[in-house]
């Protein structure tokens, strides 16, 4: 029996809080057949602070079977709204 989730990619993102208050930042992965692995559900970032956040994306190897890569999108959200997004390229067999 084939294990469905066979490939994991490691990512890091640098985030700067340009507000005057502490924010709770959440990551949300937009993509089919993918799982976001993030140490916490959210991360507190103080006013003016720059923080490096590490996370993993776990996915089925069939997602990258044709070209060896696939694109997904990650959204950054604070307590109330989406504050940014970025495209990620997943690499696999």
N, C-alpha and C positions, 0 to 999 in steps of 0.2 A: 504494500500500500504506500503510495507516494505521499510524503508530508507536504501539505499545501504551502506553508510559509517557510521558504527555504533560503531566502536572500535578505541580508540586512545591510543597509548603508548608514554610515555615521555622518552627521552634519553638525555644524556649529554656526551660530548667527550672533553677530554683535549688535546689541540694542542700546540706544541711549534715550533716557527719559528727559525730554526737553521741556517738561512742565515744572511747575513749582510744588507739586505734590507727589507722594509715593503712588505708584500704580501697580496693579496686579496684572501681569501680562500672561495671556494664554495663547497656546499654539493650536491651530486646527488644520489638519491635513485634508486637502480636497483631492480625491483621486480614488479610482476603483481598485479593489483588491489590495489595499494598503492599510497598514496599522502604524500609528504614531506611537513611539516609545519615548516618553519624556519623564524624567525622574519625579517631577511633581506635576500636579494638574495645572498649576500656575506658579509664577515666580514674581516676588515683590522687587520692584526697582525704585530706588529712592530718587528724589528730584535731582537732576543733573548727573546721575550715575550712568556709567557705561557698564554693561554686563554681557559676558559671553555665555551663551546658552548652548548646551550640547544636547542633541537628541538623535534618535535613530528612526529609520523608516524600514519596516519589515514588509516584504511583499512576496507574492508568488513568482517563482522564476519564469513562468510563462509570460509574464508582463514584459520582459525584456528579451524574449527568445528570438525575435525576428532581427532586431538591429543591435542588441546588446545594451540598449538604453531606453528609457521612457521618461516623459515629463509629468510632474505633478505640481500642484500649487499648495503653498502653505499660507494661511492667514494668521496675522497677529491681531489679537483682540485685547482690549482692556475690559474693565467691569461692564461697560455699557455698549461699546461699539467696536467695529473693525477699524484698526488704525494703520494697517499696512498689509502687504502681501509680497510673496516672492515665488518665483518658479524654481523648482529643483529638478535636477536630472538624476534619475536613478540608474545605476550601472549594475549590470548582472550578466549572467552567462548567456 
